[in-house]
Amino acid sequence: MRWIAFFSQTGTEILNVSNKLGKLPDKIITNASIGSINKKLLTKKPVTFTISKPTVGDYIQLIGDAKDVVVTLHGWLRIIPGEVCKKYNIWNLHPGLITKYPELKGIDPQEKVFPPNKKTPEKVKTYEKVGLVIHKVIPEVDAGPVELEVSTNNTFSSIQDLTERLHTMATSAWFKFFQSNEMV
């Protein structure tokens, strides 16, 4: 099975998952600027750069043959066109516990679960649990079947602490996902 990984931010998650698996993706694709990418990732594997908002044709050209390929999204900040979702085996890690809190679908769920804003506490929901899911990518955003869920109590004192914990959880979740599905 060929593994193709997409990212829009630093690519650190791909590097961490690869280190734990002992295997790099066969192809790494980004729309990030070279200056924002983790330098260690750049030294380990060539990265393919694409335009900020790829078209259906761009995705098909980047991924290639649909047989024996798994595509993973690691902070890929783009909505994949429905035609591409249907053609490929694509998986996304979403840093929000959407199985328990569906309102966390979409952008920046970690900011939504951080302890209430003291200025307007009556307007902010308190989330007892935080976590992430790995789900199949379908044409509807963050709505595909969930393959794996990981959660913990929301006891974080800062958004930075929460984000760091989610990153650690993400590496373990991807490792478990790949191992249980024998994809690498």
C-alpha positions in Angstrom: 0.0 0.0 0.0 1.4 3.4 -1.0 1.1 6.1 1.6 0.6 9.7 0.6 0.4 12.4 3.3 -0.8 16.0 2.9 -0.2 18.9 5.2 -0.7 22.7 5.2 1.3 23.7 8.3 4.7 22.5 9.5 4.6 18.7 8.7 5.8 17.9 12.2 2.9 15.4 12.7 4.0 13.5 9.6 7.6 13.4 10.9 6.5 12.2 14.4 4.2 9.5 13.0 6.9 8.4 10.5 9.5 8.1 13.3 7.1 6.0 15.4 6.2 3.8 12.4 9.8 3.5 11.1 8.5 4.5 7.7 8.1 7.7 5.8 5.2 8.3 3.4 5.8 7.4 -0.2 4.9 10.9 -1.1 4.5 14.1 1.0 2.4 17.0 -0.4 2.0 20.5 1.0 0.7 23.9 0.1 2.7 25.5 2.9 5.6 27.9 2.3 9.0 26.3 2.5 9.9 28.6 5.5 7.1 27.2 7.7 8.0 23.5 7.2 9.9 21.5 9.8 13.5 21.4 8.5 14.0 17.8 9.7 11.1 16.7 7.5 12.7 18.4 4.5 16.0 16.5 5.1 14.3 13.1 5.3 12.1 13.1 2.2 11.5 15.4 -0.8 8.2 17.3 -0.4 5.9 18.1 -3.4 4.6 21.6 -3.4 1.1 22.4 -4.7 -1.0 25.5 -5.1 -2.9 26.9 -2.1 -6.3 25.6 -3.2 -5.8 22.5 -5.5 -8.5 21.6 -8.0 -9.9 18.2 -8.6 -7.4 17.8 -11.5 -4.5 18.8 -9.2 -5.5 16.2 -6.6 -5.7 13.5 -9.2 -2.4 14.4 -10.7 -0.7 14.6 -7.2 -2.1 11.3 -6.0 -2.2 9.3 -9.2 -3.6 5.8 -9.4 -6.3 5.1 -6.8 -5.4 1.4 -6.4 -3.4 0.5 -3.3 -3.1 4.0 -2.0 -4.0 5.5 1.4 -4.0 9.3 1.7 -3.7 10.9 5.2 -4.4 14.5 6.1 -2.2 16.1 8.8 -3.5 19.6 9.3 -4.5 19.9 5.6 -6.4 23.1 5.8 -8.5 22.6 2.7 -11.8 21.0 1.9 -11.2 18.0 -0.4 -13.6 18.1 -3.4 -16.3 15.4 -3.3 -15.1 13.8 -6.5 -11.7 13.3 -5.0 -13.2 12.0 -1.7 -15.1 9.4 -3.6 -12.1 8.3 -5.8 -9.5 7.8 -3.0 -9.1 6.2 0.4 -8.6 9.4 2.4 -8.3 9.7 6.2 -8.2 12.8 8.3 -7.3 13.4 11.9 -9.6 16.0 13.4 -8.5 17.6 16.7 -12.0 17.7 18.1 -14.0 15.1 19.8 -16.8 15.2 17.3 -18.3 11.9 18.4 -19.3 13.5 21.7 -19.6 17.1 20.5 -20.7 17.4 16.9 -20.4 21.2 17.1 -16.6 20.8 17.0 -16.6 19.9 13.3 -14.7 22.4 11.2 -11.9 24.8 12.0 -10.1 25.3 15.3 -12.0 22.9 17.6 -9.2 23.1 20.2 -10.0 26.8 20.7 -13.7 26.0 21.1 -13.0 23.5 24.0 -10.6 25.6 26.0 -12.0 26.7 29.4 -14.7 29.4 29.2 -13.9 33.0 28.6 -14.3 34.7 32.0 -15.9 37.8 30.4 -18.9 35.8 29.0 -19.0 32.4 30.8 -22.7 32.0 30.3 -22.2 32.0 26.5 -19.5 29.4 26.4 -20.1 25.6 26.7 -17.8 23.7 29.1 -16.3 20.6 27.6 -15.3 18.0 30.2 -13.5 15.8 27.6 -11.1 16.8 24.8 -9.7 14.6 22.1 -9.5 13.7 18.5 -10.8 11.3 15.9 -9.5 9.7 12.7 -12.3 9.6 10.2 -12.8 8.7 6.6 -13.0 11.7 4.4 -16.3 12.1 2.6 -17.8 15.1 0.7 -19.3 16.5 3.9 -16.7 18.2 6.3 -15.7 16.1 9.3 -18.6 13.8 8.8 -17.2 10.5 7.6 -17.2 7.3 9.6 -14.9 7.5 12.6 -12.3 4.7 12.7 -10.5 5.8 15.9 -11.2 8.1 18.8 -8.9 9.2 21.7 -10.0 11.4 24.6 -8.8 12.8 27.9 -10.2 15.0 30.6 -10.1 18.7 29.9 -7.9 19.9 32.7 -5.6 22.1 30.7 -4.4 25.5 32.0 -3.5 27.0 28.6 -4.4 26.5 25.0 -0.7 25.7 24.4 -0.8 22.8 26.9 -4.0 21.5 25.2 -2.5 21.8 21.7 0.7 20.0 22.8 -1.3 17.2 24.3 -3.4 16.8 21.2 -0.2 16.6 19.1 1.1 13.8 21.3 -2.3 12.0 21.1 -2.3 12.5 17.3 1.0 10.6 16.9 -0.2 7.7 19.0 -3.6 7.7 17.2 -2.0 7.6 13.7 0.3 4.8 14.8 -2.6 2.7 16.1 -4.6 3.5 13.0 -1.8 2.3 10.7 -1.0 -0.8 12.8 -4.7 -1.9 13.1 -5.4 -1.5 9.4 -2.1 -2.9 8.3 -1.6 0.0 5.9 2.2 0.3 6.1 
